[in-house]
Amino acid sequence: MDNEKIPMIYGAICGVMESIGAVGKNDVNKQQGFKYRSIEAVMNALNPALVKNNIFCTPEVLEQHREERTTAKGATLIYSVCRIRYRFYAVDGSFVDAVVVGEGMDSGDKATNKAMAAAFKYACFQTFCIPTENLMDDPDAVTPDANIPKNENRNQPPQADTERQNLMNELEFECMRTGYTSIAVAKTYKVERLDHLSKEQLRDCINKMKMLRDRAS
């Protein structure tokens, strides 16, 4: 055992963890004034640490699923889900794999690009344990009406219909575009899951998120 060489990737990853430090919420949303942690800030903080510790990464898309969805206004959205392996190499050829799933939605040709960008961001967060209190924006950044109509049970999903499904599709698109998670949205409206939102809440959330800038491109 004493003669076995320890793969350099392990020490290199620890070096990145020591070098990168916390990534703060230094960007400000111009419409609502709250601070958030941008993708650019994460990548800008991580790149010097990777270079310093001689690590590079190669992606491999293991699986991809694409489908078309329709918004409430009749527009077509491309929804892409990618399962991707990111392989982090050290200079001796040793490596560590991180397999993650990324989701992206776009009205043009960037759905897969967004899915890969989101997947890489969280592969880096989890591989290098980048310190941060919250990976996404604060749910308190918006204050929607949390009231639920009496005819809708918070603990049971409302009955599905075409209008509701279109609203859900549009909300999913806005979540991917702005960087919000379904957990953050549900917490904002004080429900357990997105399919517990009323149609009024779905419309309210979509309208508010349309005011936010694109964080996934």
N, C-alpha and C positions, 0 to 999 in steps of 0.2 A: 504493500500500500504506500510506503514511503517514497517509492520510486515512480508512482503514478503521478502524472502531471495534471494539475487541476485545470479544467477548461477556463480560459480567460473570460468567457462571457459572464460568468457569475460575478467576478470582481468588477467587471466593467459596468454591469447593471447597478451594483451597489454604488459605484462611483457616480453614475447618473443621479441616483436617488439622493446622494449627498450634495451634488452640484446644483440641482434644479431649484430646490426650495419651493415655497408656496407660489401659486399663481393667483394673484388677487383680482378682484372685480374692479378694474381700472377704466373700463369703457362705460360711457354714459349714453343711455337711450335718449335721443333728442326729443321724442314726442312726450314721454312720461317722466323723464328725469331720473330713472333708477339706474343703478350701476349693475354691470354684468361682466361675465368672463367670456371674452370672445375666443373663437377658434384661432384667430391670428395670434392672440396673446399666448395661448398654450403652445402653439408651434414655435413661436419666436423664443419662448423660454426653453423649450426642449432641445432645439437644434444645437445651440452651443454646447450643451451638456453631452449630447451624442458625439459631436465632433471631438470634444476634449477627451472622451473615454473610448474613442475609436470603435464606435458602434454604427453599423448601417443596417437598413431594414429592406426586405423584399416582400411584396404582397403576392398572394396566390388566391384567386377566387375559386373556392371549392364548389359552391352552389350559387345559383341565381334564379330568382323567381320574379317575373314581370307580369303586370296586368294593367288594364286600363280601367279607370274609375271616372265617374261623372260627378261634377259639382252640382250644387243646387241651381246654378245659372246655366247648366247645360254644357259647360266646358269639359274637355277631356284631359285627364291627368294620367301620367304614367307613374305607376307605383313599382318600386324595385326593392327587393330584399336580397342581400348578398351575404353569404357565409364565407368569410375570408380568413386565411391563415397569414399572419404577419410573422416573419422569421427575422429575429434580431441576431446579427452576426458580430463576433469579435474577430480580431485580425488573425487568430490562429485557426479560424474556421469553425470554432465551436459556436453553438447557437441555442436560442430558446424560442419556442413557438408560442404564439398567442392566437387562438382561434376565436373570432368574435362575429356577431351578426350585426349588420348595418341596414337601416331602412332609409329610403329616400323617395320623395315624390316631387314631380315637376311637370309643368305643362309643356315643356320642350324636350330637349335631349340630355338633361342633366340629372335625371333621377338616379342613375347608377353612380355618377360622380358624387352626388350627395350621400348616397349610401356608403360609398367607400370612405368619404371624408369623415362621416360620423363613426364608422367602424374603427378607423385608424386613431381617431381622437381617444376613444374609450379603451382601445388596446394599449395605448401609451399611458393613460391614467392608471390602468390596473396593473400593467407590467412594472411600471416604475413607481407606483404608489405615490403619485404626485399629490402633495398635501393641499387640501381645499375643503372648505366647509360644505359646499354644495356645487355639484357639477353644472347645474342649470340655473336659470334666473330665479330670483325669489318669487314664490307664488303671491306674496303680498304686494307685488309691483302693480297689480290691478285689483280692484275691489268691486267685483260684480255682485249682483243681487243673489244671495244664497237661498232665497225662498224656493221651495219646491211645491208645485200645485198639489192640492189635496188628492186629486185622482191619480197621482203617480206615486208609487211606493218606492222609497229610497233603497230598500233592500232587494227589490226585484227589477230587472231590466224592463223598460217600457216595451209594449208590443211593437214589433218591427213594421215599418211601412216604407214606401219608396222615398217620401220626402225626408223622413228621419235618416235613412241610409245615406242619402245625398249629403245631408248636413254632417253626418259622421265622417264621410269621405273628405269633405271640405275641411273639417276641423283637423283631421289627420294630416292633410297637406300643409295647413298653416303651422302645425306643431313641428313638422319637419323643416319647413322654411325658416321659422324663427328660432328653433333650437329648444323649444319647450318639450318636456316629457308629459306623457299622459298622467303620470303621478302628480306632477306639479299642477296641472289643470284641475284634476279631480280634487286635490287639496284646496285649491282656491275656491271651488264651488261647494266644498264640504260634502262630497259624495265619495263612495268607495271606488267607482269605476266610471269611465266616460259614458258607457251605455246607461248609466243611471241619471244622466243629465236630461232635463226636459228640452223640448224643442226651443223654447224661449231662451233657455240657458245656452244651448248650442249656438243659436243665432247671436246672442250677446257676446259669447267668447270669440266667435269667428270675426265679428265686427271689430272687437278690440285688438285681436291679433293682426288684423289687416293693417293696423296703424304702425306695427313694428317692422323694423328693417330685416332684410334677409341675413341670417347668420350662418346658413349652411353652404353657401356658394364659395 
